[in-house]
Amino acid sequence: MKTLQELIALRKIPEACASDDAFETWQDAVKKKYPNVASKLKFKNKDQGKHISAEVDGEDRSYGVWDVKACKGEVLSESVDDSDDIHDLLDKWMDANRVHSFEGYSAVPNLEKLVRALNPDYTSLEEFLADNSGACEAMINWIQESNMKEWVEALKSQLDNEE
């Protein structure tokens, strides 16, 4: 784990944050809340340097988020309140935004609209995918499960050409 001074030197944390120990206090608070993963936590730049996320490699979640501009961190809860079911919320959002299809030519713009609703800092679907490895894994799994003949043939052909 990098020290505050190292992060300032790398320009990942503004120098204004050096005047107090808020960053280290936040890191310690995340580790204290999640002692079972404390030794595995990595503090990674996100959203083009706007945030630092406390994460464990291979997991698709954040344990805490540091707002670089505000020099302030938040330790995230272990789970979402059950009254806020993501399925219900997503259905309501889709109705409110008249997003009823993720097929054909409307799919990508609708996904980008959803991505921006999830986090306004995301400016594109590409940025969302780069920041959420689980979404990429889900796409790979879907491709594998689809097992479409033309995709199988295309991959075989490409591999044959590489040999």
N, CA, C and O of each residue as an XYZ file, in Angstrom:
652
protein
N       0.844     -1.171      0.000
C       0.000      0.000      0.000
C       0.894      1.240      0.000
O       1.882      1.311      0.730
N       0.528      2.211     -0.831
C       1.303      3.437     -0.930
C       0.940      4.394      0.206
O      -0.203      4.440      0.663
N       1.929      5.147      0.642
C       1.680      6.149      1.679
C       1.048      7.377      1.039
O       1.058      7.532     -0.182
N       0.498      8.244      1.879
C      -0.109      9.470      1.390
C       0.902     10.293      0.603
O       0.571     10.821     -0.458
N       2.123     10.411      1.104
C       3.145     11.207      0.420
C       3.476     10.615     -0.952
O       3.694     11.360     -1.907
N       3.517      9.284     -1.059
C       3.775      8.653     -2.358
C       2.639      8.939     -3.332
O       2.879      9.202     -4.510
N       1.401      8.890     -2.842
C       0.254      9.176     -3.705
C       0.250     10.628     -4.148
O      -0.104     10.926     -5.288
N       0.642     11.543     -3.256
C       0.743     12.953     -3.630
C       1.819     13.124     -4.700
O       1.618     13.846     -5.676
N       2.952     12.465     -4.518
C       4.045     12.545     -5.493
C       3.611     12.002     -6.850
O       4.041     12.509     -7.886
N       2.770     10.982     -6.853
C       2.271     10.409     -8.101
C       1.083     11.184     -8.659
O       0.516     10.817     -9.688
N       0.714     12.259     -7.966
C      -0.404     13.125     -8.341
C      -1.740     12.381     -8.340
O      -2.641     12.704     -9.115
N      -1.858     11.381     -7.458
C      -3.120     10.669     -7.314
C      -3.962     11.293     -6.203
O      -5.171     11.072     -6.139
N      -3.331     12.064     -5.339
C      -4.011     12.757     -4.239
C      -3.528     14.204     -4.272
O      -2.325     14.439     -4.384
N      -4.437     15.186     -4.176
C      -3.990     16.584     -4.169
C      -3.137     16.893     -2.941
O      -3.323     16.305     -1.876
N      -2.212     17.812     -3.105
C      -1.330     18.187     -2.001
C      -2.109     18.752     -0.823
O      -1.653     18.667      0.317
N      -3.283     19.329     -1.084
C      -4.105     19.893     -0.012
C      -4.486     18.824      1.011
O      -4.758     19.146      2.167
N      -4.508     17.571      0.603
C      -4.859     16.475      1.516
C      -3.718     16.147      2.478
O      -3.922     15.408      3.441
N      -2.540     16.677      2.236
C      -1.378     16.346      3.071
C      -1.437     17.024      4.436
O      -0.728     16.623      5.359
N      -2.271     18.042      4.565
C      -2.296     18.804      5.806
C      -2.911     18.033      6.972
O      -2.689     18.390      8.129
N      -3.663     17.002      6.692
C      -4.202     16.187      7.781
C      -4.041     14.709      7.420
O      -3.549     14.371      6.344
N      -4.453     13.859      8.311
C      -4.275     12.428      8.079
C      -5.579     11.758      7.651
O      -5.794     10.578      7.932
N      -6.448     12.509      6.972
C      -7.761     11.994      6.585
C      -7.659     10.759      5.693
O      -8.426      9.809      5.852
N      -6.720     10.774      4.760
C      -6.593      9.636      3.835
C      -6.199      8.373      4.593
O      -6.800      7.316      4.398
N      -5.186      8.481      5.462
C      -4.773      7.316      6.246
C      -5.873      6.869      7.205
O      -6.064      5.673      7.425
N      -6.589      7.828      7.771
C      -7.689      7.512      8.681
C      -8.775      6.740      7.929
O      -9.326      5.768      8.446
N      -9.075      7.180      6.705
C     -10.059      6.483      5.877
C      -9.584      5.063      5.564
O     -10.351      4.110      5.699
N      -8.320      4.916      5.148
C      -7.778      3.583      4.855
C      -7.901      2.676      6.085
O      -8.329      1.526      5.977
N      -7.525      3.200      7.242
C      -7.611      2.419      8.482
C      -9.052      2.044      8.804
O      -9.317      0.934      9.265
N      -9.986      2.963      8.562
C     -11.402      2.697      8.839
C     -11.938      1.578      7.939
O     -12.716      0.733      8.380
N     -11.506      1.587      6.666
C     -11.931      0.523      5.743
C     -11.392     -0.817      6.239
O     -12.119     -1.810      6.273
N     -10.123     -0.841      6.620
C      -9.507     -2.091      7.104
C     -10.171     -2.582      8.386
O     -10.358     -3.783      8.580
N     -10.525     -1.640      9.258
C     -11.155     -2.014     10.524
C     -12.549     -2.599     10.282
O     -12.937     -3.569     10.933
N     -13.301     -2.011      9.348
C     -14.653     -2.496      9.048
C     -14.614     -3.869      8.389
O     -15.523     -4.678      8.575
N     -13.552     -4.135      7.614
C     -13.433     -5.394      6.865
C     -12.129     -6.103      7.218
O     -11.250     -6.224      6.365
N     -11.985     -6.575      8.457
C     -10.724     -7.198      8.871
C     -10.394     -8.479      8.097
O      -9.226     -8.841      7.955
N     -11.432     -9.161      7.598
C     -11.194    -10.408      6.861
C     -10.509    -10.188      5.512
O      -9.949    -11.130      4.953
N     -10.542     -8.972      4.982
C      -9.873     -8.692      3.701
C      -8.831     -7.577      3.826
O      -8.243     -7.166      2.826
N      -8.602     -7.090      5.034
C      -7.721     -5.935      5.243
C      -6.352     -6.112      4.596
O      -5.828     -5.181      3.984
N      -5.776     -7.289      4.729
C      -4.428     -7.499      4.179
C      -4.426     -7.580      2.647
O      -3.374     -7.432      2.026
N      -5.589     -7.814      2.034
C      -5.670     -7.944      0.578
C      -6.120     -6.654     -0.110
O      -6.088     -6.562     -1.337
N      -6.539     -5.658      0.676
C      -7.073     -4.432      0.076
C      -6.028     -3.698     -0.750
O      -4.866     -3.582     -0.359
N      -6.466     -3.210     -1.893
C      -5.649     -2.351     -2.750
C      -6.453     -1.080     -2.966
O      -7.675     -1.124     -3.107
N      -5.766      0.040     -2.991
C      -6.420      1.322     -3.157
C      -6.123      1.803     -4.568
O      -5.012      2.236     -4.873
N      -7.152      1.717     -5.437
C      -6.968      1.919     -6.874
C      -7.655      3.182     -7.361
O      -8.750      3.528     -6.918
N      -6.978      3.870     -8.296
C      -7.549      5.039     -8.959
C      -8.735      4.616     -9.808
O      -8.672      3.608    -10.512
N      -9.812      5.379     -9.746
C     -11.013      5.121    -10.537
C     -11.505      6.422    -11.138
O     -11.083      7.504    -10.731
N     -12.394      6.314    -12.104
C     -13.042      7.478    -12.715
C     -12.025      8.532    -13.144
O     -12.175      9.719    -12.854
N     -10.996      8.073    -13.835
C      -9.948      8.955    -14.355
C      -9.317      9.801    -13.253
O      -9.061     10.992    -13.430
N      -9.073      9.156    -12.108
C      -8.383      9.820    -11.006
C      -9.264     10.628    -10.079
O      -8.753     11.299     -9.182
N     -10.581     10.584    -10.268
C     -11.482     11.348     -9.404
C     -11.722     10.658     -8.072
O     -12.038     11.311     -7.077
N     -11.574      9.341     -8.050
C     -11.827      8.571     -6.834
C     -10.755      7.512     -6.651
O     -10.083      7.111     -7.602
N     -10.609      7.067     -5.412
C      -9.779      5.912     -5.103
C     -10.702      4.908     -4.443
O     -11.426      5.236     -3.503
N     -10.671      3.694     -4.938
C     -11.553      2.649     -4.449
C     -10.746      1.607     -3.686
O      -9.685      1.179     -4.138
N     -11.258      1.203     -2.526
C     -10.635      0.133     -1.732
C     -11.207     -1.182     -2.244
O     -12.395     -1.457     -2.070
N     -10.359     -2.001     -2.879
C     -10.820     -3.215     -3.541
C      -9.898     -4.383     -3.249
O      -8.758     -4.213     -2.816
N     -10.418     -5.561     -3.495
C      -9.632     -6.789     -3.449
C      -9.596     -7.326     -4.872
O     -10.642     -7.486     -5.501
N      -8.409     -7.603     -5.382
C      -8.284     -8.136     -6.739
C      -9.158     -9.370     -6.897
O      -9.182    -10.244     -6.031
N      -9.877     -9.430     -8.019
C     -10.723    -10.574     -8.321
C     -12.149    -10.449     -7.805
O     -13.001    -11.271     -8.143
N     -12.420     -9.439     -6.997
C     -13.776     -9.212     -6.503
C     -14.369     -8.024     -7.247
O     -13.664     -7.071     -7.580
N     -15.664     -8.090     -7.502
C     -16.336     -7.011     -8.213
C     -17.116     -6.160     -7.220
O     -18.343     -6.081     -7.277
N     -16.378     -5.520     -6.303
C     -17.001     -4.641     -5.322
C     -15.955     -3.709     -4.738
O     -14.751     -3.939     -4.846
N     -16.450     -2.658     -4.122
C     -15.583     -1.703     -3.448
C     -15.958     -1.683     -1.968
O     -17.135     -1.733     -1.611
N     -14.942     -1.608     -1.120
C     -15.155     -1.555      0.319
C     -15.178     -0.118      0.833
O     -15.648      0.147      1.939
N     -14.672      0.793      0.032
C     -14.659      2.192      0.406
C     -14.261      3.049     -0.777
O     -13.602      2.575     -1.702
N     -14.661      4.312     -0.751
C     -14.353      5.227     -1.851
C     -13.830      6.532     -1.276
O     -14.422      7.107     -0.363
N     -12.707      6.992     -1.825
C     -12.096      8.263     -1.454
C     -12.342      9.249     -2.590
O     -11.986      8.980     -3.737
N     -12.947     10.385     -2.275
C     -13.175     11.447     -3.245
C     -11.922     12.318     -3.259
O     -11.644     13.034     -2.297
N     -11.176     12.252     -4.342
C      -9.880     12.922     -4.432
C     -10.028     14.438     -4.330
O      -9.268     15.089     -3.612
N     -10.991     14.995     -5.036
C     -11.166     16.445     -5.042
C     -11.565     16.973     -3.663
O     -11.079     18.014     -3.222
N     -12.458     16.241     -2.988
C     -12.947     16.686     -1.678
C     -12.030     16.261     -0.534
O     -12.213     16.692      0.605
N     -11.036     15.409     -0.837
C     -10.139     14.879      0.202
C     -10.950     14.235      1.329
O     -10.704     14.477      2.511
N     -11.913     13.416      0.937
C     -12.822     12.825      1.903
C     -13.172     11.409      1.455
O     -13.391     11.152      0.271
N     -13.219     10.490      2.430
C     -13.527      9.109      2.106
C     -14.773      8.600      2.777
O     -15.255      9.169      3.757
N     -15.292      7.507      2.229
C     -16.478      6.854      2.775
C     -16.205      5.362      2.843
O     -15.707      4.773      1.884
N     -16.530      4.754      3.969
C     -16.469      3.305      4.104
C     -17.838      2.795      3.704
O     -18.853      3.207      4.265
N     -17.865      1.898      2.734
C     -19.142      1.428      2.216
C     -19.736      0.335      3.097
O     -19.015     -0.404      3.767
N     -21.048      0.248      3.084
C     -21.765     -0.755      3.861
C     -21.539     -2.134      3.286
O     -21.185     -2.291      2.117
N     -21.751     -3.134      4.129
C     -21.569     -4.513      3.698
C     -22.621     -4.931      2.695
O     -22.338     -5.725      1.797
N     -23.831     -4.413      2.829
C     -24.881     -4.788      1.885
C     -25.836     -3.624      1.701
O     -25.879     -2.687      2.498
N     -26.590     -3.715      0.640
C     -27.575     -2.694      0.330
C     -28.827     -2.982      1.153
O     -29.165     -4.143      1.381
N     -29.502     -1.955      1.589
C     -30.756     -2.103      2.313
C     -31.726     -2.931      1.469
O     -31.932     -2.646      0.289
N     -32.317     -3.955      2.080
C     -33.215     -4.841      1.342
C     -34.404     -4.124      0.738
O     -34.982     -4.603     -0.237
N     -34.785     -2.975      1.303
C     -35.923     -2.245      0.752
C     -35.577     -1.619     -0.589
O     -36.470     -1.237     -1.346
N     -34.304     -1.512     -0.886
C     -33.843     -0.954     -2.160
C     -33.431     -2.082     -3.093
O     -32.251     -2.228     -3.409
N     -34.381     -2.866     -3.527
C     -34.099     -3.974     -4.429
C     -33.701     -3.435     -5.799
O     -34.442     -2.665     -6.411
N     -32.543     -3.837     -6.269
C     -32.027     -3.320     -7.547
C     -32.955     -3.660     -8.712
O     -33.070     -2.888     -9.664
N     -33.610     -4.807     -8.636
C     -34.519     -5.196     -9.729
C     -35.692     -4.217     -9.818
O     -36.042     -3.755    -10.904
N     -36.296     -3.906     -8.668
C     -37.419     -2.963     -8.655
C     -36.972     -1.572     -9.073
O     -37.644     -0.904     -9.858
N     -35.833     -1.139     -8.544
C     -35.329      0.184     -8.890
C     -35.015      0.289    -10.378
O     -35.311      1.303    -11.010
N     -34.419     -0.753    -10.933
C     -34.090     -0.740    -12.360
C     -35.364     -0.722    -13.202
O     -35.430     -0.009    -14.203
N     -36.374     -1.495    -12.810
C     -37.653     -1.468    -13.531
C     -38.256     -0.068    -13.504
O     -38.740      0.420    -14.525
N     -38.230      0.581    -12.336
C     -38.773      1.932    -12.214
C     -37.982      2.911    -13.073
O     -38.559      3.772    -13.738
N     -36.647      2.772    -13.055
C     -35.810      3.668    -13.855
C     -36.119      3.480    -15.343
O     -36.248      4.451    -16.090
N     -36.234      2.216    -15.759
C     -36.513      1.934    -17.177
C     -37.859      2.530    -17.591
O     -37.973      3.107    -18.672
N     -38.879      2.393    -16.737
C     -40.186      2.992    -17.042
C     -40.087      4.506    -17.113
O     -40.594      5.120    -18.052
N     -39.437      5.111    -16.128
C     -39.332      6.567    -16.072
C     -38.557      7.133    -17.255
O     -38.819      8.254    -17.693
N     -37.611      6.366    -17.768
C     -36.770      6.838    -18.866
C     -37.161      6.248    -20.212
O     -36.461      6.434    -21.207
N     -38.268      5.547    -20.237
C     -38.792      4.925    -21.473
C     -37.741      4.061    -22.159
O     -37.585      4.073    -23.380
N     -37.034      3.317    -21.329
C     -36.033      2.383    -21.838
C     -36.629      0.990    -21.700
O     -36.637      0.407    -20.616
N     -37.128      0.468    -22.813
C     -37.812     -0.820    -22.747
C     -37.148     -1.878    -23.614
O     -37.650     -2.995    -23.741
N     -36.028     -1.524    -24.201
C     -35.366     -2.498    -25.069
C     -33.850     -2.362    -24.972
O     -33.295     -1.264    -24.957
N     -33.222     -3.495    -24.908
C     -31.767     -3.546    -24.999
C     -31.397     -4.441    -26.168
O     -30.479     -5.257    -26.085
N     -32.136     -4.269    -27.263
C     -31.891     -5.042    -28.473
C     -31.685     -4.089    -29.640
O     -32.137     -2.944    -29.615
N     -31.005     -4.575    -30.646
C     -30.840     -3.809    -31.870
C     -30.055     -2.526    -31.674
O     -29.190     -2.426    -30.805
N     -30.380     -1.553    -32.503
C     -29.618     -0.301    -32.517
C     -29.831      0.564    -31.283
O     -29.022      1.452    -31.015
N     -30.900      0.328    -30.524
C     -31.131      1.127    -29.323
C     -30.367      0.584    -28.114
O     -30.295      1.253    -27.084
N     -29.801     -0.610    -28.223
C     -29.163     -1.258    -27.073
C     -28.019     -0.430    -26.489
O     -28.013     -0.153    -25.290
N     -27.068     -0.037    -27.306
C     -25.887      0.666    -26.795
C     -26.243      2.037    -26.217
O     -25.796      2.355    -25.115
N     -27.030      2.861    -26.917
C     -27.404      4.139    -26.295
C     -28.189      3.952    -24.992
O     -28.016      4.724    -24.049
N     -29.042      2.939    -24.940
C     -29.798      2.691    -23.708
C     -28.883      2.216    -22.584
O     -29.064      2.610    -21.431
N     -27.913      1.384    -22.905
C     -26.949      0.950    -21.890
C     -26.108      2.121    -21.400
O     -25.840      2.238    -20.204
N     -25.693      2.989    -22.318
C     -24.917      4.160    -21.907
C     -25.747      5.090    -21.020
O     -25.224      5.679    -20.074
N     -27.025      5.218    -21.324
C     -27.930      6.020    -20.492
C     -28.019      5.413    -19.088
O     -27.987      6.135    -18.091
N     -28.129      4.092    -19.019
C     -28.188      3.399    -17.734
C     -26.877      3.557    -16.967
O     -26.880      3.808    -15.762
N     -25.770      3.410    -17.666
C     -24.454      3.540    -17.023
C     -24.296      4.925    -16.408
O     -23.796      5.057    -15.291
N     -24.720      5.958    -17.134
C     -24.639      7.325    -16.596
C     -25.588      7.508    -15.413
O     -25.302      8.293    -14.509
N     -26.714      6.792    -15.409
C     -27.641      6.860    -14.266
C     -27.020      6.189    -13.041
O     -27.218      6.648    -11.916
N     -26.276      5.113    -13.252
C     -25.627      4.410    -12.152
C     -24.511      5.241    -11.537
O     -24.306      5.235    -10.323
N     -23.791      5.959    -12.404
C     -22.678      6.778    -11.931
C     -22.426      7.878    -12.959
O     -21.879      7.605    -14.027
N     -22.813      9.109    -12.656
C     -22.653     10.202    -13.620
C     -21.209     10.450    -14.052
O     -20.971     11.105    -15.067
N     -20.243      9.932    -13.290
C     -18.845     10.114    -13.677
C     -18.470      9.264    -14.887
O     -17.487      9.555    -15.568
N     -19.254      8.208    -15.162
C     -18.987      7.403    -16.354
C     -19.458      8.180    -17.571
O     -20.610      8.609    -17.646
N     -18.555      8.354    -18.519
C     -18.914      9.089    -19.727
C     -19.218      8.173    -20.897
O     -19.678      8.622    -21.948
N     -18.957      6.878    -20.708
C     -19.215      5.939    -21.799
C     -19.359      4.526    -21.252
O     -18.987      4.232    -20.116
N     -19.905      3.669    -22.089
C     -20.015      2.256    -21.755
C     -18.624      1.643    -21.611
O     -18.399      0.785    -20.757
N     -17.701      2.087    -22.446
C     -16.322      1.595    -22.381
C     -15.696      1.888    -21.014
O     -15.022      1.032    -20.441
N     -15.920      3.090    -20.501
C     -15.377      3.461    -19.199
C     -15.991      2.599    -18.089
O     -15.292      2.181    -17.166
N     -17.300      2.337    -18.184
C     -17.981      1.462    -17.223
C     -17.382      0.062    -17.252
O     -17.108     -0.518    -16.201
N     -17.178     -0.482    -18.446
C     -16.618     -1.829    -18.570
C     -15.191     -1.889    -18.040
O     -14.802     -2.875    -17.414
N     -14.415     -0.846    -18.286
C     -13.036     -0.812    -17.790
C     -13.001     -0.773    -16.265
O     -12.046     -1.253    -15.654
N     -14.032     -0.207    -15.653
C     -14.077     -0.041    -14.201
C     -14.803     -1.188    -13.490
O     -14.762     -1.275    -12.263
N     -15.460     -2.062    -14.242
C     -16.268     -3.136    -13.660
C     -15.962     -4.459    -14.337
O     -16.652     -4.867    -15.272
N     -14.929     -5.120    -13.860
C     -14.479     -6.360    -14.493
C     -15.566     -7.436    -14.506
O     -15.580     -8.289    -15.394
N     -16.459     -7.403    -13.547
C     -17.544     -8.385    -13.509
C     -18.462     -8.269    -14.712
O     -18.997     -9.271    -15.187
N     -18.651     -7.045    -15.212
C     -19.484     -6.850    -16.398
C     -18.810     -7.478    -17.619
O     -19.475     -8.073    -18.467
N     -17.498     -7.342    -17.700
C     -16.763     -7.965    -18.812
C     -16.848     -9.487    -18.714
O     -17.060    -10.171    -19.715
N     -16.681    -10.011    -17.497
C     -16.780    -11.463    -17.297
C     -18.164    -11.964    -17.677
O     -18.293    -13.035    -18.270
N     -19.211    -11.197    -17.341
C     -20.577    -11.587    -17.689
C     -20.747    -11.648    -19.207
O     -21.437    -12.528    -19.722
N     -20.117    -10.713    -19.921
C     -20.195    -10.736    -21.391
C     -19.483    -11.967    -21.949
O     -19.994    -12.623    -22.857
N     -18.310    -12.280    -21.409
C     -17.575    -13.465    -21.863
C     -18.399    -14.721    -21.584
O     -18.509    -15.599    -22.440
N     -18.975    -14.803    -20.386
C     -19.811    -15.962    -20.048
C     -21.004    -16.074    -20.984
O     -21.363    -17.172    -21.410
N     -21.620    -14.936    -21.305
C     -22.759    -14.951    -22.226
C     -22.336    -15.443    -23.609
O     -23.049    -16.224    -24.239
N     -21.183    -14.988    -24.076
C     -20.672    -15.437    -25.376
C     -20.456    -16.947    -25.351
O     -20.823    -17.651    -26.292
N     -19.854    -17.438    -24.263
C     -19.611    -18.880    -24.145
C     -20.914    -19.663    -24.102
O     -21.048    -20.689    -24.769
N     -21.877    -19.182    -23.319
C     -23.159    -19.883    -23.201
C     -23.959    -19.830    -24.490
O     -24.707    -20.761    -24.789
N     -23.814    -18.762    -25.256
C     -24.534    -18.636    -26.527
C     -24.052    -19.675    -27.525
O     -24.842    -20.244    -28.279
N     -22.747    -19.916    -27.520
C     -22.148    -20.942    -28.390
C     -22.668    -20.842    -29.823
O     -23.032    -21.846    -30.436
N     -22.696    -19.622    -30.343
C     -23.232    -19.396    -31.691
C     -22.278    -19.946    -32.744
O     -21.069    -19.717    -32.698
N     -22.844    -20.663    -33.677
C     -22.069    -21.353    -34.707
C     -21.128    -20.400    -35.453
O     -19.957    -20.715    -35.661
N     -21.654    -19.221    -35.858
C     -20.808    -18.293    -36.625
C     -19.656    -17.754    -35.793
O     -18.588    -17.478    -36.339
N     -19.841    -17.597    -34.484
C     -18.758    -17.138    -33.618
C     -17.720    -18.232    -33.430
O     -16.518    -17.964    -33.423
N     -18.187    -19.465    -33.279
C     -17.268    -20.607    -33.153
C     -16.413    -20.701    -34.409
O     -15.193    -20.847    -34.327
N     -17.056    -20.616    -35.573
C     -16.325    -20.694    -36.841
C     -15.353    -19.535    -37.009
O     -14.237    -19.728    -37.490
N     -15.763    -18.342    -36.619
C     -14.897    -17.166    -36.746
C     -13.657    -17.313    -35.853
O     -12.546    -16.991    -36.276
N     -13.846    -17.795    -34.632
C     -12.700    -17.976    -33.732
C     -11.778    -19.084    -34.236
O     -10.556    -18.949    -34.185
N     -12.363    -20.180    -34.723
C     -11.551    -21.269    -35.287
C     -10.730    -20.756    -36.456
O      -9.538    -21.043    -36.563
N     -11.369    -20.003    -37.323
C     -10.682    -19.461    -38.496
C      -9.540    -18.539    -38.086
O      -8.447    -18.609    -38.647
N      -9.792    -17.690    -37.120
C      -8.753    -16.767    -36.672
C      -7.606    -17.535    -36.046
O      -6.443    -17.215    -36.291
N      -7.910    -18.539    -35.244
C      -6.840    -19.337    -34.615
C      -6.052    -20.122    -35.660
O      -4.833    -20.256    -35.550
N      -6.748    -20.641    -36.676
C      -6.050    -21.355    -37.761
C      -5.109    -20.420    -38.507
O      -4.014    -20.828    -38.895
N      -5.519    -19.173    -38.713
C      -4.685    -18.199    -39.421
C      -3.455    -17.802    -38.609
O      -2.424    -17.431    -39.170
N      -3.573    -17.883    -37.276
C      -2.444    -17.497    -36.421
C      -1.391    -18.594    -36.327
O      -0.241    -18.320    -35.982
N      -1.769    -19.821    -36.629
C      -0.817    -20.934    -36.533
C       0.045    -21.040    -37.714
O       0.896    -21.927    -37.779
